[in-house]
Amino acid sequence: MARLYVLLFLAQVVLAVVALISCLSAEEGDIRALPRIAWVLVILFFPLVGSIAWFVAGRESRVGQPGAGRPAGNGLTGRRRRPIAPDDDPEFLRSVEERTQNRADQELFRRWEEDLRRREDDLRRRDGDQKRPEA
C-alpha cells in the first residue's frame, strides 16, 4: 500500500512539474481564464487540482491542427504577428539596409583614402622637386 502512495505522489509531482513548465512556456495569448502568475500559484499550492485545471481550462487546446481551439480568423488578435518570410520581417529588412549602408560607407571611405594617398604622393613629389638644386 505504501508503494502505491509513493507512486501516486510521484505521479502528482511529475504532473505538477509538467503543468508548471507548460504554464511558464505558454505564449501570453494562449493563457485563458487567469493571468500567468495566478496559474503558477494555483499549480504550486494545489498541485493535483491546479495541474488538471491548467490543462483543462488554462491553456488553449492544441488537439488536431495547430490552430484548433482558437477563435475564427487568423488567431493573432492582441499578439505580435510572426513574419512568415524574411522580407516580411522588419528587423531583417532593417539589418539588410544597415549592411547596404555600411558597404556604401566603406566604399566612400576607400575612395577618400585613395584620394588622400594620391594628394600626399603629389605633395611629396612637389616637395622633393623643390628641395633638389637645379644644376
N, C-alpha and C positions, 0 to 999 in steps of 0.2 A: 504494500500500500504506500509506503514511504517513497518507493521508486516512482510510482505514478504521480505523486505530488511534486517530486523533483522534476519529472518530465513535463508536467503541466506548467510549473513555474518557469522552466527554461523556454517553453513554447511562448509563454506570455512575454518574457523578456525579449525574445527574438522578434515577436510581433511588434512590441513597443519600439524597438530599435529600428526596424524596417519602416514603421509608420513615421517615426521622428525624422529619419533620413528622407523619406518621401515628402514630408511636410516642408522640411528646410530646403529641399532642392526644387520644389514646385515653383513655377513661374507665378508672379503675382496675380495674373488674370485667371489662373487655373484653380485658385483657392476660393471656396464658397462658404457661405454662412457666417464665418467668423474671421477676424484678422489672423495672420500667421502666428503672432505671439500668443494669442488665445489658444489656438490649436496646439502649440508646443506645450503650453501649461496643462491643458487637458490631457494630453498624451503622457506627460511626466507624472501628474498627480493621480490619474486614473488609467494605468497602463492598458488594461484589457478593454475596458469600455471606451476609453479615449482612442485607442488604436482602431477598434472596429468602427467607431463613429467617424474617424478621419477617412477611412477607406470607403464608407458608405455615403457620408454626407459632406465631407470636407473638400474633396477634390473632384475635378471634372472626370467623368468616366472616359476611358480610352479603349473601350471594347470595340472590336471590329476595325473600322477605318481610323486614321489619325485624327479626323475631325468629328468622330462620333461623340454625341453628348454635348456638342457645342451649339450655340444658337445659330439660327439661319444666317446666311451672309458669309462674309469672309472670316468671321470669328476673331477679328482683331480689334474689336471695339475697346478703346481705352488703353491699348497696348501699342508699343512701338513696333511697326512692321519691319520684319527682317527682309533685307534685299534678297531677291532670287538670283540675280545675275550681277557680276561685278559692275556693270555700267549702271545699275540701279542703286548702287551703294554710294552715298555722297562722300563718305570718308575715303573710299577707293579713288573716286574721281578727284578729290582734293589732293590726294597723295600723287596721282599722275600729274596734276597741274603743277604741284611743287617740284616734282622731278624735272618736268619740262622747263620750268622757270630756272631751276638750278643749272640745267645744261646750258640754257641761254646765257646765264650769268657767267658760267665757266668759259664759254666761247668769247664773250665780251672781255673778260679778264685776260684770256690768252692773247687776244688782239692788242689789248693795251700793253701787255708785257712785250710783245714783238715790236710795237711802235716805240716803246721806251728803250729797248735794246738798240734799235736802229738809230735813234737820236743820240744815245750815248756813244755809239760807234762813230757817228758823224762828228760829234764834239771831240772825241779822242783824235780822230784823223786831222781835224782842223787845228787842234792844239799841237799835235805833232808836226804839222806843216809850218806853224808859226814859230816854233822853237828852233827849227833847223835853219842854220845860216845859209844864205844863198851864196854860192861861190862865183 
